Amino acid sequence: MALPEDLYDKTDWSLKKENTTSQEKEIVGYLYHTQLNFTEEDIFNFLKIRKRWYYNYNYEGGNPATVRIINQLGYLHALDMFEQRWDGIFLNFDKWHKYYSLGYTTVIGNVLDLNPELRKIENYLTEELGIMCCGNFYFGKYGRRASFGKHHHPYDVIVKQIYGSSRWIVNEKEVIVNPQDVLFIPRKTDHEVIDKGENKLSLTLNIE
């Protein structure tokens, strides 16, 4: 599967390094060639699904299927975005939308079941890896904090930019991620998004 060379050469953690497996390259290549064309309105419609977004919910496997706002302290578990119903606490779209309009970034957890395009990615990853993977949307308007401060994970992260551009620091080097680009971040690699100069949507896959 042909990939542009600069996909591997943007930073000094190049995928050409010996410790990167052919399977990881294959997954990055698959995602690079997969066009995701979601719009802002598509994400709004996902978030309007009643009883899909619990305030505090773990599906089997322990990953959150909820909606969270990133603020200056990290996650804002904004209870006032949710409302109590007779069978649980669920997201209130209108209350969430006020934060979105102010420019906060939203993390939408466990999205790989939401439509056929995403289920196709989930099925591919399950077949390749033999495990289920967690996929999250990072969704936001231009304005406030783009993401978390510098951090790393004990698992690999692959980012598929859907629209908008983001400026990252990965291993102390700057990377610009443009629409439909794929960014591979090996486990234990420091990274952060330092700027979202425009409205953006990305899909982040955690490969444990």
C-alpha positions in Angstrom: 0.0 0.0 0.0 1.7 3.2 -1.2 2.0 6.0 1.3 3.5 9.5 1.0 7.0 9.5 2.3 6.4 12.5 4.5 3.9 10.6 6.5 6.8 8.8 7.9 9.3 11.6 8.0 7.5 14.5 9.7 9.1 13.8 13.0 12.1 11.9 14.4 9.8 9.1 15.5 9.6 8.0 11.9 7.6 4.9 11.1 10.7 3.6 9.4 12.2 2.9 12.7 13.1 -0.7 13.4 10.7 -1.0 16.3 7.7 -0.2 14.2 5.9 -3.4 12.9 4.7 -4.0 9.4 1.2 -4.4 11.0 1.4 -0.9 12.4 2.4 0.4 8.9 -0.5 -1.5 7.4 -3.0 0.0 9.8 -1.7 3.6 9.2 -1.9 2.9 5.4 -5.4 1.7 5.6 -6.5 4.8 7.6 -4.7 7.1 5.3 -6.6 5.7 2.3 -9.9 5.7 4.1 -11.8 9.0 3.4 -13.9 10.2 6.3 -16.2 13.0 5.3 -18.2 13.8 8.4 -19.6 17.3 8.8 -20.4 19.4 11.8 -24.0 18.6 11.3 -23.3 14.8 11.2 -21.7 15.1 14.7 -24.6 17.1 16.0 -27.0 14.3 14.8 -24.9 11.7 16.6 -25.1 13.7 19.8 -28.8 14.1 19.5 -29.3 10.3 19.8 -31.3 9.9 22.9 -29.9 7.7 25.7 -26.7 7.1 23.8 -24.5 9.4 25.9 -24.5 8.4 29.5 -23.0 10.7 32.2 -20.9 7.9 33.6 -21.0 4.7 31.6 -18.6 1.9 30.9 -19.4 -0.6 28.2 -17.9 -4.1 28.5 -14.2 -3.6 28.2 -14.1 -0.5 30.5 -14.0 2.4 28.0 -16.3 5.4 28.5 -19.1 5.9 26.1 -19.8 9.5 27.1 -19.2 13.1 26.2 -16.5 15.2 28.0 -15.4 18.8 27.6 -11.7 19.8 27.8 -11.0 22.9 29.8 -7.8 24.4 31.3 -7.7 21.8 34.0 -8.2 18.8 31.8 -11.5 17.1 31.6 -14.6 19.0 32.7 -17.2 16.4 33.7 -19.9 19.0 33.3 -23.0 17.6 35.0 -25.0 20.5 33.8 -24.6 19.1 30.2 -26.6 16.1 31.3 -30.1 15.6 32.6 -31.7 13.1 34.9 -34.4 10.9 33.4 -36.3 8.1 35.0 -33.8 5.5 33.7 -30.5 7.3 34.0 -28.5 10.5 33.4 -28.1 11.4 29.7 -26.6 14.2 27.6 -28.8 17.2 26.9 -27.8 18.4 23.5 -28.8 22.0 24.0 -26.8 22.3 27.2 -23.8 20.7 25.6 -24.0 23.0 22.6 -23.5 26.1 24.7 -19.9 24.8 25.5 -19.3 23.9 21.9 -20.3 27.4 20.8 -17.8 28.9 23.3 -15.0 27.1 21.6 -14.4 24.2 24.0 -13.1 20.9 22.6 -15.4 17.9 23.1 -14.2 14.3 23.5 -16.9 12.0 22.3 -16.1 8.5 23.5 -16.5 5.1 21.8 -17.8 6.2 18.4 -16.9 3.2 16.2 -20.4 1.8 16.4 -22.2 5.0 15.2 -22.5 4.4 11.4 -21.3 2.0 8.7 -18.1 4.0 7.9 -17.0 3.7 11.5 -18.1 0.1 11.9 -16.0 -0.8 8.9 -12.9 0.7 10.6 -13.8 -1.1 13.8 -14.2 -4.5 11.9 -10.8 -3.9 10.1 -9.0 -3.2 13.4 -10.6 -6.2 15.1 -9.6 -8.5 12.3 -6.0 -7.1 12.2 -5.4 -7.1 16.0 -7.8 -9.6 17.4 -9.0 -7.1 20.0 -11.6 -4.3 20.1 -10.1 -0.8 19.9 -11.5 2.4 21.4 -12.2 5.3 18.9 -12.9 8.8 20.1 -13.9 12.0 18.2 -12.1 15.2 19.2 -14.5 17.9 18.0 -14.3 21.6 18.5 -14.6 25.2 17.2 -11.8 27.7 17.0 -11.3 29.2 20.4 -10.3 27.7 23.7 -7.9 25.0 24.6 -7.3 22.5 21.8 -6.5 19.5 23.9 -4.6 18.3 27.0 -1.2 19.4 28.0 1.9 17.3 27.2 1.2 13.7 28.1 1.8 10.1 26.9 0.0 6.8 26.9 0.9 3.2 27.6 -0.6 2.3 24.2 -0.1 3.4 20.6 -2.4 6.2 19.3 -3.4 6.8 15.7 -5.1 10.1 14.7 -7.1 10.5 11.5 -7.8 14.2 10.9 -11.3 14.6 9.3 -11.6 18.3 8.8 -9.6 21.3 10.0 -5.9 21.4 10.8 -4.1 21.0 14.1 -0.6 21.9 15.3 1.0 19.2 17.5 4.2 18.8 19.4 5.3 15.2 19.2 8.6 14.3 20.9 9.5 18.0 21.1 9.0 18.5 17.3 6.1 20.4 15.7 3.8 18.6 13.3 0.9 20.1 11.3 -1.9 17.6 10.7 -4.2 18.5 7.8 -7.5 17.1 6.7 -7.4 13.3 6.0 -3.8 13.1 7.3 -2.9 10.3 9.6 -0.6 10.7 12.7 1.0 7.7 14.4 2.1 8.3 18.0 4.0 5.3 19.5 3.2 4.4 23.1 5.1 6.4 25.8 5.7 9.2 23.3 5.0 12.7 24.7 2.5 14.7 22.6 0.0 17.5 22.7 -2.1 19.6 20.4 -1.0 23.2 20.9 -3.4 25.0 18.4 -6.6 24.5 16.5 -6.6 27.5 14.3 -10.0 26.5 12.8 -12.9 24.3 13.5 -11.7 20.7 13.6 -12.8 17.1 13.9 -10.5 14.1 14.3 -10.8 10.4 15.1 -8.3 9.1 17.6 -7.8 5.3 17.9 -6.2 3.8 20.9 -4.3 0.6 20.0 -3.5 -1.3 23.2 
